[in-house]
Amino acid sequence: MQTLFFMTGMASSPTAENDIIRQALPAAVIRQVEGNPGYGPLMNEVGRLVKGESGFFCFMHDDVALESNAISTMIEEMFRSNAGVVGPKFVMWDDITVLQSVGLGADRIGDIDSIVAQGEKDQEQHDAVRDVFLLPSACMLVRADLFREIGGFSPDIPLFGEDLDFCWRTHLSGARVLVVPAARARHRKEMSVSRSVSTMSALEARHRVRTVATLSSRIQLPIVLMQLIVMAIARVVIGVFNGTFRQAQVSLRASIAVIFDVRYIVRRRAEVRPYRRVSAAEIHDLQSRGSARLWAFIRKRQTRVQEISGLSAKSLVSPKSRFVGITALTVIALIVIGSRGLIGGGVASVGDFLPLRSATESPTALISSVVSGWWQAGFGQASANPTGIVLLAIAGVGVLGRLGALQMLSVVGALVVGCVGMWQVASGFFSSRARIVGFLVYAAVPAPYVAIAQGRFGVLTCYAALPWLLRLFVRVGQRPVGVQKTQVWALAVLFGAVVAAFAPIFVIVALFASAAWMTADLVSRVRWQAIVAVLQLMFVLVVGIIVLNFPWSGGFITSDWWQQLVGVQTMRSGHVGIATLARMDSGVIAISVLALGLYVPVIVGLLIVRGDKLVWAARSASLVLFSLIAVALSNAGYVDVAMPEYGILFVVVACGLSLAAATMSSFIFDDQAINAYRWWKPLASVALACIVVGVLPALVLSSNGRWGQPKVSLAQLVAQLPTDPASGDYNVVYVGRSEVLPLPAMRLNDQTAFAVADDGELTLRDHWLAPTNALTDSVAQALDAAISQETVRCGRLLASLGVRYLVVPIIDGAASTVDQPLEAPVGLLEGLSLQLDFRRVYTANDLVIFENMAYAPSLTKLDEASAVLSQQAGTDALLSSQLQVVQVLPRIGDIASRPTPVEVGTIHLVAPFDDHLVLRVDNSDVIPRVAFGGTTAFDSPVAGTATLDFVTPWNHVVLLLVQLILWVLVISATFNLKRIKSRIGVRREKPVVLGESSDSVLTFNKQDGVGSQ
């Protein structure tokens, strides 16, 4: 037997360790290695330094001690069983009666399954020679010819995972892997001591995913990759509550990052292919059934039960972890149970919850709309589409086109994301028990469930996002520096841009919450650097939101920017009591009065909390106080400007209530100073009882299964209007109170708002408010004239705008119900009923529909008189005569039309005038002109086949490219894409640098026998 030692991390000069080796093994070969290339690549040097293929390689870590007969026993068993790799039984270094390993198992996704339990005594129960899936690399005996054939250890796995990859490839080659318990070895396991847990977890997860993707069969690979993602997500969810979130996050990141390893995986699979001799079914039979991690968890639970039943000392700490885990799982289960109707039947199209349809919201259709530069909302216009449309397209790809599932996940997932965010806010400051109380309170507030019932997408989005913003406040308050500071700022910009792309009101919410947070810090005398850091973060956040969402965000930089962000609110002031408002459900259910108990911890916390937790009590109280004052002032009519809808402010209240409950719980559970204030315990007990009582309204809301969503929505009733009729495309005007309108609305007067939509079903693309233009101004003038009864020919005023139907919603089943209706604005129905051109086609308690008998389709050929009339502007010209249509041109998509033969004349398009609108007649382009003071007309001098189209401006394409580059830069700064880039197709196979100038070569020709060991 010959021995070879690699001495790493030192120069080539002799050392004391070398002298020790020389004294014990004079014939040993010692090679000095500069640096540490890793165990696997270093062991591959054996194949270069040792000649011959008739012997065996025994690879060992430096913290392993073999018994005297271990080598000979393993070689004998290798000949007897015709094995390729064998390994010993490992026992603990300090106690040889305790087992460490007798081989390992692995499931299909590479999770390791330990055969022995932790702390299991060696009673010869595992002393049978048997096949295992892998052996620890700490000591394994390998046939030299096999080692050379399969290429040794993977050169891309220096540490943590080299044994799984090597043994899996051994099985693929047809060789056996055995454990020989008669050969025993002690093992210190010092590698886990010298490396941090995070480093080991990251390397293990990365190498495990690479190994699975490389060595799984082509048939199994898609299923296995899906299992990797699912299990990683499950680990993240569970890890949030059992303290393993960071390790689970590493596993999820490694599973997703497999897409960056495609080139490496393809190349590595090609290298493995020559010796892949065993079928996938045989490999699967060798692997552990089910999930190795799940079985390990079950065994751990069984061990814990045994400990508890035996009243061991370890059982004394188990109630705390059980309380946290059970509470978290119970809350999530209640959210799922309360959402069972949404999960099974989909989300009702109520309020802002407009449906997703494959025809209009497919990723292809959405990206095409964004690139074209034409925004179809309202009358349509040449403008940048909202950034949220691109993100929606990406999300559609992520769910494989299952748009219904995407909408359900976004609604139900917002509840879970918000609760998890609240769990993370005080991470590192409060214990798990205190944080789970805040988690529970945030899940118990009625605000998000009322938002689902009423279809308030903005409220639900802010509920999910605001806790994560508070977590960013905490992180910047810790004053990160260098790369960490850059990553936090980039994360804030990326986070804010994504949220604001769907809910622009989040900008106002963020500024409001930051003002309350910084005020509390000032009162609490927090160091000024932390306050300045929050102020800097908000500046970066707001600027980043505007820049990343540009050019769409440019539409908000106008004189009415506040209304663009806040929206139109026509809620009646002074009619809702402050107590009802504080319940955060607007009096939806009577039992919601119990939710007032959630306010008790805010007051009690300020009274009893001491020390460093007092600042948290001040922050929570500030969030609640600022929001309730804003609600009270708005409700009393003391605020002249439009305020965000109350649900948005209730989200800020919910964050304050949750932090107050967590702060008070942290002082009670964690702070030793509580013993000095025992006379406060009755107050604390009352506060905890109030939290329990305050949870009850959420339990009642969950019993419905749909969080109170109506079964029949306004969108379903409006669907009776004809879609793409033969008589020509048209537009619909929705007018009434903003609370019941199915679209973002524009203000008409203090009580009335209106919105414009194309014909057909309303979908999520109509969720974003389009900027006002000359056409929407004309609609506002016509409606105002009708309501004030200044004209009875409102239909003619709307004819040139293609408005065929006017819909007046009254009861939508959400904000306005049969029990609590919002009456139509005063004078609206009366004024519309007097119009000579309007005909009622649908009248009920829930809505009224008028048809404009004077309308002209949105794309038509006008007669000569109407063509002359189109050159004039103003109401007098429109009221003087009715438009006459000679021919209707059918439209397709957002702006284009079908090829249609036309004669010489004027083609009228109901769309704001833009130079890039083109009517192509045969091979000639007709230059557009302004018609009726705002729409578009084409005076065609020739007859032929006409096609309408929109030519994308070159500057729009440039802006999109700049926007894409900015997003990539921010994502790169957030997630360190340079590190990801280094993974793409790169093999870090570095040559081992040896200290000596010449290589001493060992051979298997020496006559040394194994008996001389």
N, C-alpha and C positions, 0 to 999 in steps of 0.2 A: 504494500500500500504506500502510495506517495501522497504528500501533502503540499498544498499550495495556498499561501496566505496573500490576501490583498490588503495593503495598509493604505487607507484613504485619508484625504484631507491633510497631507503633510508633504514636505519636500523629500528629495531622494536621499538625504543623509541618514545614517543609521540612528535608531532611536532606542529608548529603553525597552519598548515593547518588542522590538526585534531581538534584543538580547534574551528576553524571557522565552521567546519562541525557540531560539537557537539552543537554549539550555535544555528545553523539554524535547525538541525534535531537531536534532542536529542536521538531518538530511532534508529538512523542509525547505521549499523554495518560497522566498518572500519577494513580492513585487510591490514597489511603492507606486501609489496612484495620486496624482495631483488633482485635488478637488474630490468631488463625490458624484460620479455620473449616475449612480443609482444601482440597486442590487441586480436587477435583471440585465442591463447592458454590461455590467462588470462581470457577471457570471458567463456571459457570452464569450468573454475573452478566453475562457477555458478551452473552447473549441479551437482557438487559434494557437494557444500555447501548448496544447497536448496533442501528440500525434497518435494515430491508430483509432480503430473503431471496435475493438474486441473487448473493451473493458467497461467500467462503470464510473460515473461521476456522482460523488456524494456532495451536494451543495448544502452549506450550513451557514447560519448566522453566527456572529461572534458571541452571542449570549446563550448558546446551546451547549449542554454537556451530555454526551452519549455514555451509556453504560458500556462496560468493557467488551461485551459480546454483541453489541447492536449492529455493527457493520456486517459481521459474518452471518448473523441471523437474517438480516434483510437480503443479503445476496443468496443465501440458501433458499429463502422463500421466493425470490425472483426467479431462480431456476426451476423450482418446484411448480410454481403457478404460471410460468411463462409470462411474467408481467413486464411492463415497460417502465413503470415508476412505482416505487414503494416508499413508505415512510414509517417512522416509529410512532409509538404512543407517547404523547407529551404529558408530563406531570408538572406540577408547580415547583418552582425552584426551591422555595423555602419549606414546602410540605409535599413530599413525594406521594402522600396518600390521597392527594386531591388531583383529580383529572383536569387536564387542560384541553386536550384534543385527542381524538382517536379517528382522525379523518373528518372531512366536512362534506356536507351536501350543498347543492345549489338548485334553485328553481329556474324556470325558463327565462326570467329577467335578471338572473345573476345574483339575486339575494342569497347570502350564505346561510346555511342551515346547520347549526352546531348539533352534533349527535349527542354530546354530553351536556348536562345542565350545569349552570354556574355553581361552583362549589361542590360538585358531585364527588363523592368518595370513590376511590378505586377499590372495588371489591371483586375484581376479575369478571365483572359483568359484560365488559366489552373486549374480552381477550381473544375473540375468534378472528382469524384472518378473513377479511372480506373486501369486496370492491367498494370503493368510494368515488365520488365525483371529483374531488380534489383533495390535495394534501397541502398543509402549510409550507410555504417556501423556506421556513426556518430550518428544515432538514428534509431532504428528499434524495433518494438514490435513483439515478436514471441510467438506462443503458446508453452508452456513448453513441452507438449508431442511430438510435432513436433521437437523441438530442440533436445530432447533426442533421438528420432527415427533416425534422419539423422546424429547423432554424433556431433552436434554443428558445430563450425567453424573448418576449416581444421587446424590440429595441425602443419602443415608444412608451413602455411602462417601467419607469425606473423604480417605483415603490408603490405599494398598496394596490394589489390586483394582479401582480405578475403570476401568482400561483393559479388563479382562476383561468387566466388566458392560456397558460402553459398546459395545465391538466385537461382543459377542454379540447385543445388541439391534439393532445395525446389520445383522447377518446376518438376524435375524428380520424386519426390515423389507424385505428383498430387495436391499439395497445391497451393493456389493462392498467388501472391505477389501484393499488392495494395499500391497506394499512396493515402493518405487522406488529400487533401489540406486544409480542414477546420481546421486541427491541424497544427499549425505553429510553427516553431522553428528558432531561430537565430543561426548562426554558424560562428565562427571566422576563421576556417580552418588554425589553427596554426601549424598543422602537416607539411604543405608545407613550412612553414617558418623555422621550426627547422631542416628540412632535406634538404640536397643538391639535386639539380636537377638530378645529375648523379646517386645518390643513389636511389632516387625515381624511376627513369627511369629503372634502372637495376632490382630492386625488382618487379616493376609492370610488366615489360616484362617477367621476369622469371615465376612469378606466373600466368600470363595470359596464357602463352604457356602450363604450366603444367595443368591448369584448362581445357583448350580446349582439350588437349590430353587425359585427364582423363574422361571427362564427355560427349564428343561427342560419338555418336553411332558407332558401329563397321563398319557399311556400310559407314558412312560419314567420318570416321577418315582419310583414305588415301587422300581424296580430300581436307579435311580441312588442313592437314599437308602441302600439296602442296601449298594451298592458303597462309598459313603462310609464307612459304619460298619466294614465288613470291612477296607478299606484302612487306616483309622485304627487299628484294633486291630493289624493286621499291622505298621504303623509303630511302634507302642508296643513290641511284642515285639522287633522288630529294634533299636529305639532304645535299649533297655536295655543293649545290648552294643556299640553303635557310637558312643555318646556323644551321640545325638540324642534322648534320652528326653524332655527337656522340650519340645522342639519337637513331637515326636510326641504328647505328652500334650495339648498345646494343640490339635492337630488333632482328637484324639478328643473333647475337651471341646466344640469347636466343632460337630462332627458330631452329638453327642448333644443339644446345646443348640438344635438346629433345632426341637425340639418346643415350645420357648418362643417361637419366632418365627412360630408358625402364623398369628396374626392379621396380622402384618406381611407374610408371604408371600402370604396370600390377597389383601390389599389391593394389593400390588405387582403380582401377576399380573393383577389386574383393570386396572391402569394400563397394562400392557404389551399386553394383549389387542387393543386397536384396531389396532395396527400389526404384529401377528403374521401375516405373509403367507407365510412360507416353512414348508414341512412339516418335521416332526421328522426325517424320513429325510434331507432335504437338509442340515440342520444337522449331523446325525451324519456325513455324508460329508465335511464340512469339518473335523471334529475329528480328532485323532490317534487312531490305532487302538491298542487295548489300553490299558495304563497308561503315561502319560507319565513318571511317577516311576520305574517299573520300567525303562523304556528308558534313562532318564537314569542309573540305577544301572549298567546293563549297559555303557553307553558309558564311564562312569567306571572300571569294572573293566577294560575293554579298554585304556583309557589307562594305567591302573596296570600292566597286564601289559607294555605297550610300554616303560614306564619301567623296570620291573624287568629286562626283557630287554636294555635298553640300559645297565644298571648305573648309572642316574642317582643323584644324591645323595638324591632323595626316596625311593628304594627302600630306603634304609638303615633307615628307621623302619617300614616296612611289616610286618616279621615280628611286631612287638608287637601291632598291631591284628589281624593275621591269627590270631595265637595266641588272643586273647580271643574273636574272633568264631567261629572254628572250634570252640574248646572249648565255648562256650555252645550252639552249634547241635548239636554232637555229643551233649551231655548231654540236651537237649530231644528230640533224635531217639531216643535210647535210652529215654527215659521213654515216648515214644509207642510205640516198638517193644515195650517191655516191657508196655505196656497194650493191645496190639492185640486180645487176647481180650476185654477189657472193652469196648473201643470197638466191636467187631463183635458180641459176644454179650451185652453187658450185665453188670451187677455181680451176683454171686451173693448171695443172701439169707442171708449168714452173719454171725454175731455181731450187731453193731449196724446192719448194712447191710440194714435192712428195706426192702421194695420200695415204690415209689410207684405208686399206682393212681388212675386218673381218677375212679373212683366215690367215693373217700374223700379223695384229696389234690388234687382239682381246685381251682383258686382259689376258685370259687364255694362249694364244700363247706367249705373251710377257713375262709373269711371268715364264712360262716353259723355255723359252730361257735364261732368266737371271739366274735361278737356275741351269740349266744344266752346265754352265761354258763354253759353246761354242758360239762364236760370228760369225754369218754367213756372216758378211760384207766381201766384196772382195772374196778371195779364202776360207774364213773361217779360224778360228784358235782357239786354246784353250786359251781363254782370257775372262776377266770380261766384261760383256756387259755394255754399257753406263748407268749411273744412270737415264738418261732421259727416257730410255725404261720403267723403273719401274714407273716413274711419269706419263708417257703416259698411262700405264695400269690403274693407279688410276684414271686418267682423263676419260678414257674410261668407267670405272664403273660409274663415276659421271654423264655421259650423257646417261647412260643406253644402252651403246653399239652403239649409233648413231655416228659413227666415222666421217661420212661426215659432220655432224653438228659440231662436235668437231673441225675439221679443219677450217671450216668457222668461228666459234666463236673465235678461236685463232688468225685468221688474222684480222677480223673486231674488235674483242675485244681489240687487241693490240693498235689500234688507240685511243679507249676510255680510256683504262688504262693509256696510256702515257699522255693524256690531263689531266685526273684527277690527276695524279701524279704531273704534273706541277702546277696545282691549289693548291696542298698541300705544295709545296716547301717553300713558304714564309708565310705559315699560322702562324698567331700570330705576324707578322711583318708588313704586308701590309693589307690594307682594301680589302673588297670583290671586289670593283670596279677595283682596281689596279690588283688584282690577276686574274680577269676575262680577262683583256687585255693580260696578259701573257698566259693564257689558249687559247685565240683566236689566238695569234701569233704561239704558238706551234702547233695548229691544222692547221695553214695555210702554214707551210713550206712544200715544195714539196717532201722532202726526203722520208717520209714513203709511199707516194703514188707511187713514182717511185720504191721503194722497192717492193711494191705489184705487180706492172706491170712487174718487172724483176724477181720476185720470190726470193728476197733476205731475207731469213728467219732470218739470223743473224742481219741484219740492223733493221728489224721490231721488233725483240726481244729487242735490245738495245734501240730503240725508246720508247718502253713501260716501260723499267726498269730504264733507267738512271735518270729520274726525281725523282724517289723514292730513288735512291742512294743519290742524292743531298739533299733530305729531311733528310736522315740519317746524312749527314754532319752537317746539321743545328741542329739536335737533340743532337748530341754529343758535338757540340760547346756550348751548354747550360750547359754542365758539369753535367749530371745526376750522382747521387751517389747511392750506395747500390743496392737494387733490381732493380731500374729503369735502372741503368747502365748495369747490367747483362742482363736485358731484351732487351735493345737496341743492345748490342753486339750479343746476341743470334738471334735477329731478322735479323741483318745484315748477320750473317753466314747462316741462313736459306734462306734468300732472295737471297744471292749470289750463294749458292749451287744450288738452283732451276733454276736460270737463266743460270748459267754456264753449267748446265747439258744439256741444249739444244743449247747454244751458248757459247762455250769456249772462244771466242774472248772477251766476256764481262769482263774477268779478265784484259785484256790489256786496254779496255775502262775505267774501274774503276780506274786503276792506272793513266791513262792519265788525266782523269777528276779531280782526287784528286790532282795531281801535279798542274794543273791550278788553282784549288780552293785555295790550300795552298799558292801558289805564290801571288795570289790576296790578301789574308789575311795578308801576310808578308808586301806587299807594303802598305796596308791600316793600318798597325800597329794594327791589331787585337791582343788581349791579347794572349800571347804565349800558354797559357793553351788550348785555343780552337784549335790552330794549332796542338799541340801535340795530342789532342783528335782525330782529323781527322787522323793523322798519325797512332795512335794506332788502330783506327777502320779499316784502310786499312790493317794493319798487321793481325788483327784478321780475317778480311774478306777473304784475300787470303789464309791464313792457313786453315780457316774453309772450303773454297771451295775445297781445295785439300783433306782434311781429310774426309769430308762428301761424296765426290765423289770417294773416294778410294774403291776398287783397280783400277777402270777404270782410274782415274786421274793419276795413276802411269805411264800410257803410254805416258804422256806428259813430264815426267821427263827424257828426253833423250837429246842427242846432238842436235837434230833438233827440240827442243821444241818450238822455235819461229814459225817455219813453221807449226807445229801441231796446234798452237793457231790461227795464222793469216791466214793460208791457202796459196794457191798458187795464186799469183797475176801476170798476164802477161799483164796488161794494158799498152798501149803504152805511154811512157813518152814524154812530150813536144808537143803532138798533140792536147791538149785541153787547150784553153785559160783560164786564171785565172778568168776572168769575167764569163765565161760559168760555171766553176766549182762553183763559189760563188752562182750561181742560184740554186744549189743543185739538179739539175735534169739532168745534163750532156747534156743540150740542147734538151730535149725531145720535149718541146713545145716552140714556139717562144714567147708567152706571158709571159713565166716564167721570162723574164727579169724584170718584175714588182716586182718579189720577192726580188730584190735587195733593194727595199724600206724598207724591214724589218731590214736592217743594220743601217738605219738612227738613230733609238732610241739608239743604242749602243754609237754612237758619241755624240749625243745630251745629253744623260744621263750623260756622263762623264763631260760635260760642265756645266750643270745646277744643277745637284743634289748636295745637301749639307747635312751636318750633318751625322747622323748614317746610312743613306741610301747610302752614298757614297761607303761603303764597298760592297754593293750589286751591284752597278754599276761597281766596279772594278772586282768583280767575274764574272759578265756576259761578260765584255770585255775580261777578261783573257781566258774564255772558247772559245770565238770566235777567238781570236788572236792565241792562241796555235794551234787550229785546222786548221785554214787557212794557217798558216806557214808550218805545216806538209804536207798539201795538195800541197802547192806551191813547196816545196822542192822535194817531190816525183814526181810531174808532170814534174819538170825541170831535173830530173835524178840525183840530188845531193845526194840522199840517196841510199846507197849500199844495205841495207837490205830491205826485202819485207815489205811494209807498209800495214796496214789494208785497205780494199777496201774503196774508197772514201765515200760511203754511211754511213759507220760506223762513220767516222770523221764528216760527215754532221749532225749526230745526236747530237754530242757535240756542234756543231755550233747552232743547233736549240735550245738547252737548253740555250745557252748564249743569243741568240736573244730574247727568251721569257722572261728571267729574266731581260734583259735590258728594254724591253717594260713595264714590270710590275714595275720595279724600277722607271722609269721616270713617269709613271702614278701615282704611290704612292706619289711621290714628288709633282705632280700637284694637285692631288685630296685631299690628306690627310695632307700635311705639311703646317702649317700656315706660315712658313718662305717664301713660294713662293711669298707672297705679297711684300717682300723686294727685289725681283728679277723680277719685272714685265717686265723689258726690255728683259728677256729671253722668254717671252710668244710667240713671233713669231716663235722662234725655236721649241718650244714645239708643236705649232700648225702644223708646217711643219712635225714634227716627227709623230704626230697622223694621219695626212693625208697620210703619207707614209705607216703607218700600214694598213690603209684602202685599199690603192692601192695594197700593198703586198699580201692581201688576195685573190685577183682576180685569180691568177694562180690556187689556190686550187679549186676555184669554177669551173673553166674550166675543171680541171681534173675530178671533180665529175660528169660532164655531161655524161661521157662515161658509167657510171653504173658499171664498172668493174675496174676502175682506170687504164685503158689502157692495161689490160691483153690480150694477144692474144687469139683468138678463137681456133686456132690449135696449139698445143704445140709439142715440140720435143719428149716428152714422148709418145704422142699418135702415132707419126710416128714410133718410135722404137717398139711399141707394135706389129708390124707386124712380128717380129721375133718369131719363134716357141717356145712354152712353154712346157716343159716336153715331148719332142718328143720320139717316140719309138726307135730312133737311139741312145738315151742316153743323159744325162744331159751335159751341156756345160757352158762355161764362155764367157762373152763379155768384150772386151776392148774398152773403149771410149777414144779417143785421139784427141787433138786439143787445142784450146785456153781454159784456165780455165774458162773464163766468160761464155762460151756456153756449158760447160760440165754439164750434169744433176746430177753429183755426186761430192762429195769432191774429189779433185784431188791431185796427187803427181807430183812434178816437174820433167820434163824430160830435158828441157833446158830453155833458157830465154824466149822462145815463146811458148813452147809446154808443156802440162801436160797430164796426163792420169789417168784413174780410171778403176777399175775392178769390175764387178758385175756378179752374177749368172744369169742363164737364167730366163726368165719370166719378169713380169712387175716390174719396179722399184717402191718401196714403201718407206714410211717414215723411215723404219728401215735402209735404205741405206743412210740416211742423215748424219750419223756420220762417220768421217774418221777413217778407221781402221789403226793400226800401220803397218809400213812396215815390210816385212819379206823376206826370201830368194826367194820366188815366185814372189813377186812384183819387186824385184831386177832383176830377170830373164826377166820379161816383159820389164823393162826399157832397159836392154842390147839388147834385140831383136829389140825393136822399134828404138833404137839409131843406130843399125846396118843397119836397113832398110832405115831410113831417110838419113844416110850418104852413102847409096848404097854400103856398105861393103859386103853385101850378097844378094842373090836373093832367099834364102831358109828360109826366116823369118818364114814361116809357120811351118817348122819342129822344129824351136826353140820354137815355142809356142804350138806345138802339145802335149808335155808332160804336159802342163798346162791346157789342156782342152779348149783352146781358139778357138772358132769356128768362131766368128764374130768380126770384127773391125769396129767401127762406128766413123766416122769423122763428128761431127756436125759443121755446118758453120753458119747458120741462125736459131736462136731459137725463133725469134719473140719478144724477150725481150731485152737482152743486145746487140744482133746483129739482126738488122732488114734489110728489103729489101732496105730501104732508107739509112740506116747507117750500112752497113755490116762490120763485122770483118772478114777479109780474113783468110783463113786457114794458119797455120804457113808455112813458106817458106820451100820447099822441102818435106813436109809431104806427100801430095797426089802423088807427082812424085815418091818418094821412095817406097810407098806401091804399086803403080801401076806396078812397075818392078818385084814384087815378083812372082815367078813361081807358088807358091802354093795358091795365092790369086785370087779370082774371084769376080768381081764387081756384086753385086746383086741388088743394088739400087743406082742410081745416079741422083741427082737433085741439085737445087740451095741451098737447105737447109741442106742437109747432103749426105754423101757418105757411103755406107756399103760394106765392103769386107768380103767374106766368105773364111775361111781357109780350103782348101780341104784336108789338111794333119792332121787335128785335131783328137785327140782321146778323147772319152767321159770321164767325170770326175771320173767314177767308172767302171772299166773294168777288164777283165781277158786277160792278154797279152799272145802272143805266146812265144815260148821258146827263140827265138832270141831277141825279145823285152825285155823279162824278164832278159836275160843276160845283155842287153844294159842298163837296169834300174839301174844296180849296178855301173854304171860309172857316172861321173859328167863332166860338161863342154860342150861347144858348139860343139867341134869336134865330140863327141859321138852322139849328136843329129843330126848333119848334115850328118853323115855317112850313115844313113839309115832311112827309114820311119817306124814309129811304126805300128805294126800289132795287131789288136784286135780280140780275139777269141770269147768273150762273153761280153755283156753289162749287168751290174747289175743296176736295177732301184733304184733310191733314193727317200726317202720321208723326209719331214721336213728339218731341217737345216743340219743334218749330217747322220742320220740313213738311212738304206736301207731296201728294202723289202726282206723277206726270199727268197733266190734263190738257186736252186741246182747248184753246181759247181763241176768241176773235179779237180784233183791235178794240182797245178800250182800257178802262181803269180797273185794276185789281186792288181791292181794299183788304188790308190786314189789320186785325185788332191786336196791335202790339206797339209799344213805344217806338218812336222813330229811331233808327240807327243806320248809319252808312253801310254797315256790314251785312244788312239784310239784302238778299239778292233774289230777283225773279228772273230766272233764265228761260227765255222763250227760244226754243230750238238752240242755236249756238250764240245767241245774243243776250247780254245782260242788261236788264232794265234798271235804271237808276231810281232809287226810291225818293219820295218826297213826303212832307208832313201833310197829314189829312185831319180834318176836323179839330185842328189845334193840338193834336198830340199823337194820333195813330199814324199808320204808314200806308201810303198808296203808291202803286206802280202804274204809270201811264204807258202801256205797251203800244208802240206804233205799228207792230206787225202781228199777224196771226201765227199760231204754231202751238207746239206742246210746251206748256208752262210748268216749271218746277220751282218751288220756293225753297230757299236754303239760307243758312247763316254761315258766313265765312269767318272762321276764328281769327281774331286779330293776333298778329305776331307778338305784340307786347304781352298779351295774356299768356301765351306759351312761355315767354321768358319769365314772367312772374311765377308761374307754376314751377318752373325749374328752380328758381331761386328759393321758393318755399320748400321744395323737396330737399334741397341742399341744407337749408336751415334745420329742418326736422332731423336729417341724418346727423348733422353736427351735434345737435342737442342730445339725440339718442346715444351718439358715440360718447359724449361727455358723461352721460348718466350711467351707461352700462359698460364703459370702457371697451368699445368695439375694437380697439387695437389688439386687445387680448383675444377677442373672438376671431379677428382676422388672422392672427398667428396660428389658429387652429385649422384654417381652411387648407386642406391638402398638404400640410407641412408635417414631415416626419422629423422629430428632433432626435435623430440618430447621430450622436456625436462620438467621434473616436475617443477611446480611452487613452489618455496620455500617461505612459508609464515613466517612472523616474529613471530607469536604467537605459543606457544607450543601446544595449543589445538584448534580445529576447532569449531567455533560457527556455529550452523546449523540453517538456516531459514526454515520455512515451509509455505505452503499455507493454513494452518489451522487457522491462526489468523483472527479476525473478521474485520480487517481494510478494509474499502471500498475505492473505487477509488475517492470518493468524498472528502476525507481528504487530497488530495495531496496539 
